[in-house]
Amino acid sequence: MKYALVNPNWTFDGSTYFGCREPHYPLELLFAHDKVREAGHECLLIDAQNDDLQVAEVKSRVADFDPDFLVVPTAPSYLFWRCPPPELRVPMDWFAAIGGRAVKVAIGPHSSATPSATLRKTRADVVIKGEPDQAIADLASKPWASIDGVCWKDSEGEHISASLAVVDMKTLKALDFHNYNVERHKHRHHVFQGEGHGAELEFARGCPWSCTFCNKTLFRNKFRERDVDGVLKEVDAVVARGVDYIYFIDEIFGVGKNVRRLLEGIAERNVNIGFQTRIDLWNEETLDLLGRAHCISMECGIESITEEGREDLNKNCRIDTDRISELLIYAKQRIPWVQANLILTEKDDREEIRKWQDHLKANGVWVSEPVPMFPFPGSPLYVDTFKGAPDDEAWERAHHYYTSLFDGTGYSDIQEQKPISIENLERGWAEQEAKEAA
């Protein structure tokens, strides 16, 4: 069988997406590519965003390959499955343009949270709930009903899996990047000065905490580590091709029994690193290790400056605010960029926030302004806000709720354009088909 795995050339109109808009390694497609090849099938991987390809060129390449399966994600890179993702316009358009005879497979946060709506909106044949790395390859050889997370539609209707696809991280062998344009990808994620050549890798997946605002429940949920030697092999592979900075996309870098060995291995190599973490995972000794491992960017989710606020968010933070401040300042003495992120909560006084920000900034730590939480469909926050599990209108509901929280100042990327409802889509398709029939 033949698979085409296509990362679109993303645009972000009409979305609440506030993630980085530069290209990032589509690791979910890279892992799936290797799983497909291991299973004995042919595979074509195209990253249209990294290579700046327009849909017409990709359509030609896919048509020449003539795949049996066409896989398109609904968000750019595993790194941004956890952020408010772009609306489905992009995968909808790319499926329509390049689909051909192939079975169309949608993966991503939309497929995981609202599989039925994603089937209908994108007009895909299959969507995968959860982590698709292995499930994509299994589509060619197993009954779909036997594959966790696989949902599809046929003449009998929609078949929605009650389970999620979860990958055994030990089976994700080291990527060699023979099929990826490492040289073109220059972006250094979350680095704001200087020049260099960046890449994104993954050491661990999931998180042992359950913060109310986090969408991890539906994919990348349970914490699991990859083999350290395999990750270091990937580090060596990209460094050999000019990379001097690696951002680890892990939900929460620094958890697990093997992270120290990974950092000690990186310390022996000529490469800088960055990541997102919790400051309460670190102490003076391990922050010193980060310095030796050439960490230049550390983004820490603080969320609230009060214990009551952190408790409301179910952070289960192990230290108080004074210790948080102490460790952030200590980290900044060893790491060029240390960032503390805040969320808008009812437990935090604005004047106290300003004082805390001023104190940290005076010591070189960058502190965000507190921003509202996006009620990501499937998160505890969504369930609490809308009193129920996500349904077919979940993304529209979350989008309208979130944009209503802003007055438009300081958030120019929060778009006025509304998401496309299924009802309007289906009406438009019916009208188009009637015109074509006439």
Secondary structure, DSSP 4 states (H G I P E B T S, - for coil): -EEEEEE-----TTS---S--S----HHHHHHHHHHHHTT-EEEEEETTTTT--HHHHHHHHHHH--SEEEEESSSTGGGTTS-PPPTHHHHHHHHHH-TTSEEEEESHHHHH-HHHHHHHHT-SEEE-B--TTHHHHTTTS-GGGSTTEEEEETTEEE--SS-B---GGG-PPP--TTS-TTT----TT--SS---EEEE-SEE--S---TT--GGGSS-S-EEPPHHHHHHHHHHHHTTT--EEEE--TTTT-STTHHHHHHHHHTSS-EEEEEE-GGG--HHHHHHHHHTTEEEEEEEEE-SSHHHHHHTT---SS-HHHHHHHHHHHHTTSSEEEEEEB--TTS-HHHHHHHHHHHHHTT-EEPPPBPPP--TTSHHHHHHHTS---TTHHHHHHHHHHTT--STT-TTS-SSPPPPHHHHHHHHHHHHHHHH-
